[in-house]
C-alpha cells in the first residue's frame, strides 16, 4: 500500500491510494488525511473558543481564550508546544495588567512571563510558538 506519513498537507502524495491498493485499506487513507488536517488546524486556525471567567487559566493550542474577569488575568501557555502552535487571547478588562505565563518556554526569546498592558478591551492578541530558543512570538 502507498500509505505515507503526512505531518503537513504538502507531504500528502496525491497519487495515493494507487489502483493496486486493497480497497479494505482505504480507511487508512481517510484517517491519514483527517489527522493531517487536525494538525494543520491547530497551527493555523482557531478550532474553539474558551471563556475564562476567573483570574487564571491554561491556554490550549488552537483556541481563542476570551478572558472576562474584571481584574488582571494570568493565562498559562501550553507546556509542550510544537512549532507553529498558535494561541489567541481576548481580554475584556480594558487593559488591566494581564500576564502570559511562559510555562517553561521563552516568550519573545526571554525566559520571563509577559505582562500585557494597555490593550483595548476586546482586542485580540495572537501568539505563535516558533522554537525552544525564540519560544512564543506575538503576531501582528
N, C-alpha and C positions, 0 to 999 in steps of 0.2 A: 504494500500500500504506500502511496506517496504522501503520507501524513507528515507535515513539517511541524516544527515548533515556531510560534509566531508571537513574540513579545510585542511586536508593533505591526500595524497594518502593512507596512512595506515588506515585512517578512512573509506574508501570505503568498503562496505560489498559486497564481491564477489558473494554472493548468491542472491543479488537483481538485477533486479526485480524478484520476485517469479512468479511461473506459475499461481498463483491465482490473480496477479495484473491485473487490467484492461489494455488492450492494449493501450487505449487512454492516459494513464499516462506515457507511455514510454518516451515521450519527456521530462518529468520532470527529468528522469534519465540522459538523454543526457545533459541537462543543468547543472545538478549537476557535472557530470564528466568534462565538459568544464570549469566550474567555478573553480573546484579544480585544474585543470591543469594550468589555467591562474594564480592563486595564487602561484602555485609552480614555474612557470616561473619567476615571479617577485623576487623570493628568490634565485633561483639557476642559471638562465640563463639570458643572456642579450637579451632582445626582440627587442631592437632598438639601433641605433647609432645616436647620435645627434651631429652636428657640432656647436661649439660655436666660433664665429669669433671676438667678442668684448672682453672687459675687465671684463665682469661679465656674469654669467649665473646661472640658477637654475637647479639642478640635479633632475632627476626623478628615483625612484627605478626601477631597472631592465634595465637601459640604460647605454651604454658607452657614455661618453661625450668626444668628441675629441675637444680640445681647440687649435685653430690655431693662436691665436693672438701672435704677435712677443714679446709683453711685458707681464708683470705679469697678471694673470687671477685670479679672485675671483669667486669660484663656491660655491653657497649656497646649503647645503644639504637639503633633504626633511624635512618639518616642523613636520609632524606626521608619522614617520616611524613605521613599525611593525617589531617585532623581526624577524630576518632573511633577511630583505630587504638588497639589495646589490646595490652599485653604482660603476661604473668604470670610471676612468679618464685617458686620454692620453693628455699630454701637449707637443706640438711640439716646444716650445720656448727654449729648451735646458737648462733647469734648472733655469730659472728666478724664483724668489720667488713667487710661486703661493700660493693661500690661499683657504682652505676649510672653509667656514663659517658655524658654527655649528647650526644655526637656532634654538636655544633653547635647543638642545640636547648636551650632553657631547661628546667630541671626545677623545677616549682612556682615559676615566674616568676624564677628565679635562674639566672644564667649560670655555674653551677658543677656539678660532679658531686655526686651524692647518696650519702652514706655511710649504709648501713643497718646499724644495730647493735641488738642486743637482741631480735632475732626468735627466737621459739622454733623449734627445728628442725622442719621440715615445714610451717611456716606459710606460706601463700601471700600475696604482695603483688601487687597489680594496679595498673598504670599506664596511663592513657589520655592520648593526645595531644589537646590542645584547639586550640591555635593557636600562631603564632610568638611571641606575647607571653607567654602562660602556659606554653606547652610541655607537658611531661609532668606530669600531676597524679595523685597517688596516690588510688585509690578506696578507700572504706571499706565 
